[in-house]
Amino acid sequence: MNSNIKKIFDIVNQPERLIIGLMSGTSLDGLDIALCKISGSGADTKVSVLAFKTISYSNEFKADIKAVFSRRDADLQLVCIMNERIALVHANMILEAIEEWGKTASDIAAIASHGQTIFHAPASLHRMPGYPNATLQIGDGDHIAVTTGIITISDFRQKHVAAGGEGAPLAVYGDYLIFSKKGQNRVMLNIGGIANFTYLPGDNDAAKVFSTDVGPGNTMMDQYVQKHYPGLYCDKDAAIASLGVVNAQLLNALMQTPFLKMDFPKTTGPELFNLQYLENAQMASGTLLIKKEDVMATLCSFSARVIVNAVEKCFGREADPVIYMSGGGMHNPLLLKKIKAGLANARFSTTAELDINPDAKEAVLFAVLANETLVGEPIDFGGRPGVPSVCMGKICLPY
């Protein structure tokens, strides 16, 4: 038997596994690395996070990613090179974390690598008749496996697309396994660059579970800050937006995209919600000359509004779901204030209440997906469009 295959066989037969989950999102701020101990699979999955850290990207590395990120005119040679470079940077970050945590490569069953999304093109967005849904994440899994010496499961989103999904959001799979609770309707709200949530019904019926993108989280605010406030990468603590006044005309123009009226589940990205989208809305509303602080205040209200509207669409205006938050947007006090004001009957918490660090949540979810690839079976989500019943990820061997 091939020694790599034997190692996989041994991993599958272990009662529990150490899996490192990785996440690098559209914020491009760094790599989240979560060391997870996982036992069981499917509804019997048990996860504990043994260690977690985020390693920030250098400004040079951020610039290199931005040169190919969400751009139709990206240099194809640079895309090719960055596929390898991102993997090597991530691999060395993993080795740094493993050493810091007192582990060796032989202690780790597998790495679950999301990679770096550089373009997301569902058919609902590209609107090219006869062409399929598509998404592209780079950061080659084989380079990570070879460099670290650890089996790496990567490129999760392609199976989702191949099975009829849009490649995002994938949180539905991990959220259902980790966070469902009988008798409690839950919303697992993640506010990253794009805001998305998973609906977990209190009857635990997998056929009712779904995840959906709802619109911009931090992405437009971050882009605007980076363009107009040199040296800043985001509006920390909403310091800029808090000085501004929401412009009703601009907010109304921002809300006009057909995406916001589409049924769930749906996906989007910075390919739609970007500074060009903002400029078009400002031109349509005659607000090109308003103060920068007012633009930021309005973008913050825009993100809050699309999140509130989406939750109300799911539950109704008077419902009282429990909303567990994660992602960088939960650290924006103005954004949270607006969301809570719009969903007055909901109870808000974070996934920390459920024993998962909210900053680590997405990395943990990919570790869970990798565990399902190794030892699980596809979960039956009722055959609904956008939620295919599949296990995801390509297995990359270290030698």
N, C-alpha and C positions, 0 to 999 in steps of 0.2 A: 504493500500500500504506500502511495506517495506520503511522505512525512508531513506535508502540509495538511493533507486530507485526514491523516491520522490525528493531527492536533485538533482539527475541527471536530472530529468524532469524539475525542476526549473532552473537549469543551462542552459539547452537547450533553454529555453524560454526567457533567458535574452538577451537584445540587444548587450551586450558585456561581455567578460569574462576576468578575470585575471588568466593567466596560467603560471606556472613556468616551463621553459624548462631546462633540464639538459643534459650535455654532458661530458663524460670522454672518451677520445680517446686513440689511441695506444701510444701516447707519455707518458701517465701515470703521467703527471705532477700535475694534480689536477682536481677539479670539476668546470666546468663552470655552473653558475646559472643565468638565465635570467628571469626577471619578465616582462611578456608581457601582454599588453592589446589588445585583439583581438575581432573584430566584423566581422559579416558576415561569409561566407564560400565560398569555390570554388573560382571562378574568382572575387567574390565580397569581398574577405578577405582583411581586413585592420589590420595592425599590428603596434604597437608602443612599443618600449622597454623602460619601466619605470625605470628599474634599472638592473645592471649587475655587477657580480663580479666572480672572480676565487679564490677558496679556495685551496691552495696548499696542497698536500698530505705530510704526514710525511715520512721520510726516511724508517721507520719501515713498514708503510703501503704500500709504493711502493715496498719494498722487498717482502712483502706477496703476492701482486698481481703478481709480476714477477715470483714467484714460481709456479704459475699456468698459466701464460700468454704464449700462443703460444707454448706450450710444449706437445708433445705426451706422455711424461713420467710423466705428472703431477700426484701428489698424489690425488686420488679420494676423500679421506676424507677431504683434504684441500680445494678442489674445492667446496665440499658441505658446509664446514664452511664459506668459503669466499663468497659464494652466500648470506648468511645472513649478514656477517660482512660488506661487501661493502654497502649493503642496509642500515644498521644501521648508518654507518659513513656518508653516503650521507644524510640520514634523519636528522641527527643532524646538518650537514652543512646547510641544508635548513632552519631549525628552527633558526639557527644563523643569516642567511641572512634575513629572514622574520622580526625578531626582529630589526635588524639594519635598515631595510627599514620602520619601523614604521607600519608594518602590523601584522595581526593575522591570524591564520589558517582559520578562518571563512571568511576572505576576499578573499581567493584563491579558485577558482573554481576547479582547478585540477593541478596536477604535471605531467609533461611528462618526464619520465625517460628512457633514452637510455640504461642505464646499462653499464657494462664494458665488452667489447668484450674480450674473452680469447682464442677463436679459431674460425677461419673462414675456411670452407672447402667446397667451391663450387666443383662440379664434375669436372670442368676443371682443378682444382688443385689436388684433391685427386686421380682422375683417377682410381677409383674402379668401374668396370663395374657392372651395376645393382643397384648401391647405389646413393641416391639423393644428391642434393645440401644440405648443412648444415652450420649452424653458431650458435655460442653459446655466449650469453651475460648473465652475472650474476649480482646480485644485486636485490634481490627479491622485486617485486612491493608491495606485501602485507605487508612486513616489513616496507616499506616507508610509506604506507597508514596508518597503525596502529600507527606508532611512531609519525607521523606528524598530524594525524587526518584529512588528506586531501585525497580525491579521487585521485588515482594514475593510470596513463595509462602507461604501460611499455611493454617491450618485442616486440617492433615494427617489428623487422626483420623477425619473424617467419611467419607472414601472407604473407609477400613478398615471402618467400621460398615456402610456401604451395601453393601459386598461380602460381608457376612456375619461380619465380625470383631466384636470387642468394643471396638475403638478403642484398645486397649493390650494389652501393651506393643508399641511399634513398633520397638524396638531390633533385632529379628530381621533387619530389612531391611538396615540399615547395618552391623550386626555381621558378617553373612555376607559382605558385599562387602569389608569392610576387614580383618577379623581371622581369617578361616578359614585353616587351614594343613593341608596334606596330612600325614597320619601322626600328628597330635596332637589328641586330644579336648580341647576347650577349653570352659570355662564363663566367660562374660563377666558377672560379678556386679556389678550396680549397686545400691548401698545408699543410696537417697535417702529421702524420706519413706516410700515403699513400696519394699521390696526386690524386685528382679526379676533374672532372669538369662536369657541366651541360651545354648543348647546348640549347639555347633559340632562336628559329628562329624569325626573324622580322615580319613574317606573323601571329605569335601567334597560329600556328597550333599545337595543343597538340600531334597530331600523329607523328610529327617530333622531338619532344623534347626527349632528353635522357640524362642520367647521366652515367658516366663510371669512373672506376678507370683507371689510366694510368701507375702507377708504383710507385716507392719509392719517398716520399717527404723527410721527416726528419728522417725516421726510421733507415736507415743504418748509417747515420752520427751520430745520437744519440747513437746507440748501440756501435759504434766504439769509440766514446769519453768516454763513460762510462767504457769501458774495458781498454782503454790505458791511460786515464787521470784521475786518482783517484780524487774524490772530485768534478769533473765536471759532469753535467748531459746533457749538450748540448754544441755546439760550438757557444757561444754567439757572435753575430755580425760577425760570420765567422772569428774569430780571428786566429784560427788554419789553416783553409783551405786557408786563404789569404796568408799565408807564404809558401804554397806549389806550386808545378808545376803539371799540369795535365799530367798523364802518358797515352799516346795514346794506348799502348798495353793493359793496364788494362781496360781502358774505352771501348775499342772494345770488350774485353772478357765479360764485364758486360752487354753489349747490346745483347748478344747472346741468351737469354732465349726465348723460343717459346711464352711466354705470351705477349711479346711486339709486336708480329706479329698478334695476335688474333684480330678479328673484335670487334667493339663496339656493345653493352655495355659488359663490363667484370669486374670482381672483383678480388682482390688479397689482400695480407696482409703480415705481418712479417713472416708468415709461409713459404713464398717463399723468400722474400727480407730480408735477415738476415746476420749475420756474417759468417755463413757457405757458403752462396751464394758468399760472398766476397772472402773467402778463396779459394773456387773452381775456381773463376775467376783469382785470383792471381797465383794459381798453373798452370792454363792453359796458362797464359801469361808470366810466369816466373818472376813475380814481387813481390814475397814474402818478399824480403829484401829492398824494396824501403822505403824512409822516411815516417814517420807517417803523416807529413804535406802533402806529395804528395798523400797519400791515401785519405786524407780528401778532398783535392782539386779535386781529380778524382771522389770521391763519389758525391761531389757537382755538378760537370759537368754531372754526370750520371743522377741525378735527373732533372737537367735543360733539358738535351737532351730528356728524355722520355716525359716531358711536352711539349716541343716545337714540337716534332715529332707528338704527339697526336693531338695538335691543328691544325697543318698543314694537318694532315690526314682528319680532319673534314672540314676544310675550304679551303685548298689549300695554296700554298706557298705565293701567292700574295694577299690573302684576308686581309681585315682590320677590324676584329671584335673588339668589345669593351670587354675587359677582366677585370672583377671585381674580385679582389682577397680577400681571407680570409684565416685564419689558421695561425699557428705559423711560417710556412716557409716564409711568406711574410715579416717577420722581419729579414730574412737572407739577408744582402745586396749583397753578392757575388752571391747567387742563383738568386736573382731578376735581377741583372746585366746580368747574362748569359741568362736568359729567355727573357729579353727585347731585347738583341742583336740578339737572334734567331728568334724573331717575330717582326722585325723592323717596319712592317706596322700596327701593332695592337696599339690600344690606351689602356693604362693601368690605372686602378683606383682601389679603394677598395669599398666594400659595404657601407662604410661610406658615399659615395656620394649618396647612395640610402637610407640613414637614418637608416641603420642597422650597429651597431658596428661590424667590421669584426671579432673581437675576440669572439663576442657573436653569430655569425651567426648560427653555427650548433646547439647551444642550442635553439635559436629562431625557427629554422626549426622543431625541435621536438615539440615545443609548438604548432606550426601550424598543425603538423600531429595530435596531440591530439585534437585540435579544430575540425579537419575534422572528427575524430572518433566520437566526440560528436554531431556535428550539420551538417556535410557535407555528400556528396554522392561521390562514387568513380568517379574519373575523367577518361574519355575515352582517353587513350593514343594510340588508334589504334590497340590494340591487339597484339602489337609487343613482341617478346620474350624478357624477361628480364625487361619488364616494365608493370607488371600486373596492371589492373585498380581495385584497392582495397583501403579500409580504413584499417589502421593498428593499432595495440596495444591492449593489454589486460587491461580491466578495473578492478582495485583492490579497494575494498571497505574498509573504515577505521574501520568498526565494523560490 
